[in-house]
Amino acid sequence: MTDSRITAAADATTAGTAAPAEGYASGLVNRRRILGDAWVDKSLANRNGFNAEFQELITRHAWNDIWGRPALGDRTRRFMVLSMMLGIHAYEEFALHVRAALDGPAESRLTPDDIKEVIMMAAIYCGVPVANHAFGIAGGILREKGLLAPFDASAPAPAPAAGT
């Protein structure tokens, strides 16, 4: 089903109101900006009679109503989503958002160090096993993208933080 057919279906479902169709269209713009066209195209191509309403719902509500809010900006939301995905052990979604954070527009893109800091915080607040698994996932993605820096065993160990 094409995007225009889904929008038409949304219009028919919400007869008499323009807002849901507009919310879908705006949400689709946000979803593409954050996740990239390839992921969104794949997701939309996999719609069927069972999950099409869910795709419409997340596009309107998650990608329009939440990601469309002006207060935090995309970069802050990326940090939040990565953190929350680890907190609920949603590792597939974590991987999706790591890829999107590394490939996103320059103004919201996260660096490997940014992602490392999210995982380091997760070690404290979500547990070491969660962080260990997250380092494996993110490390694999960084390796795949050629962004995994080699370990320099000759580099001095980081100094302990003040007050520890």
C-alpha positions in Angstrom: 0.0 0.0 0.0 1.4 3.4 -0.9 1.8 6.3 1.5 -1.1 8.1 -0.3 -3.3 5.0 0.1 -2.5 4.9 3.8 -3.2 8.6 4.2 -6.5 8.0 2.3 -7.3 5.1 4.7 -6.5 7.4 7.6 -8.9 10.0 6.2 -11.7 7.4 5.8 -11.1 6.1 9.3 -11.4 9.6 10.8 -14.1 10.9 8.6 -15.0 14.5 9.4 -11.6 15.5 10.9 -8.5 16.6 9.0 -6.1 16.5 12.0 -5.4 12.7 12.0 -4.3 12.7 8.3 -2.2 15.8 8.8 -0.7 14.1 11.9 0.2 11.1 9.8 1.8 13.2 7.1 3.8 15.2 9.6 4.7 12.1 11.5 6.0 10.4 8.4 8.3 13.4 7.7 9.7 13.2 11.3 10.0 9.4 11.1 12.0 9.7 7.9 14.2 12.4 9.3 15.1 10.3 12.4 15.2 6.8 11.1 16.1 7.4 7.4 14.1 6.7 4.2 15.5 3.1 3.8 14.2 2.0 7.2 10.8 3.7 6.9 10.3 2.4 3.3 11.1 -1.1 4.5 8.7 -0.7 7.5 5.9 0.6 5.3 6.5 -2.1 2.6 6.0 -4.7 5.4 2.5 -3.4 6.2 -0.3 -5.9 5.9 -3.9 -6.2 7.0 -2.8 -7.2 10.5 -0.3 -4.4 11.3 -1.2 -1.4 9.0 -3.3 0.3 11.7 -0.4 0.0 14.1 2.0 1.6 11.6 -0.5 4.4 11.2 -0.9 4.8 15.0 2.9 5.0 15.7 3.4 7.4 12.8 0.7 9.7 14.1 1.4 9.4 17.8 5.1 8.6 18.3 6.5 10.4 15.3 4.1 13.4 15.1 2.7 13.9 18.6 5.9 13.2 20.5 8.9 13.6 18.1 7.1 16.7 16.6 7.1 18.5 20.0 9.5 21.5 19.9 10.8 21.5 23.5 13.7 19.0 23.4 14.9 18.7 19.9 15.9 15.5 18.0 19.4 15.2 19.5 18.1 15.1 23.1 15.3 12.8 22.1 17.9 10.4 20.6 19.7 10.2 24.0 16.5 9.6 25.7 15.3 6.9 23.4 18.6 5.0 23.6 18.5 5.2 27.3 14.8 4.0 27.5 15.4 1.2 25.1 18.1 -0.1 27.4 16.0 0.4 30.5 13.2 -1.9 29.0 15.7 -4.3 27.4 14.4 -3.5 23.9 17.6 -4.4 22.2 16.3 -4.6 18.6 14.9 -1.0 19.0 18.2 0.0 20.7 20.1 -1.2 17.6 17.7 0.6 15.2 18.2 3.8 17.1 22.0 3.4 17.4 22.1 3.1 13.6 19.7 6.1 13.1 21.7 8.2 15.6 25.0 7.6 13.7 23.5 8.2 10.3 21.1 11.0 11.2 21.2 14.7 10.1 24.3 16.5 11.3 22.4 18.6 13.8 21.0 15.5 15.6 23.7 12.9 14.9 25.3 11.2 17.8 29.0 10.2 17.9 30.3 6.8 19.1 31.5 8.6 22.2 27.9 9.9 22.8 26.6 6.4 22.5 29.3 5.0 24.8 28.2 7.6 27.5 24.6 6.4 27.2 25.7 2.8 27.8 28.0 3.8 30.7 25.1 5.5 32.4 23.0 2.4 31.7 25.6 0.3 33.5 24.7 2.2 36.7 21.0 2.7 36.3 20.0 -0.4 34.4 22.7 -2.9 35.4 26.0 -4.2 34.1 24.5 -7.0 32.1 22.3 -4.5 30.2 25.4 -2.4 29.4 27.5 -5.4 28.5 24.9 -6.5 26.0 24.5 -2.9 24.7 28.3 -2.5 24.2 28.1 -5.7 22.1 25.3 -4.4 20.0 26.7 -0.9 19.5 30.2 -2.2 19.0 29.0 -4.5 16.2 27.2 -1.6 14.5 30.3 0.6 14.9 32.5 -2.1 13.4 30.1 -2.6 10.5 30.2 1.1 9.8 34.0 1.4 10.1 33.7 3.6 13.2 35.1 1.3 15.8 38.4 2.7 17.0 41.1 0.1 17.9 42.1 -0.2 21.5 45.5 1.4 22.3 47.0 -0.7 25.1 49.9 1.8 25.4 47.6 4.7 26.2 47.5 5.7 29.9 44.4 4.6 31.9 42.0 7.4 32.6 42.5 9.2 35.8 39.9 8.6 38.5 37.2 11.3 38.8 37.8 13.9 41.5 36.3 12.9 44.8 36.4 9.1 44.3 
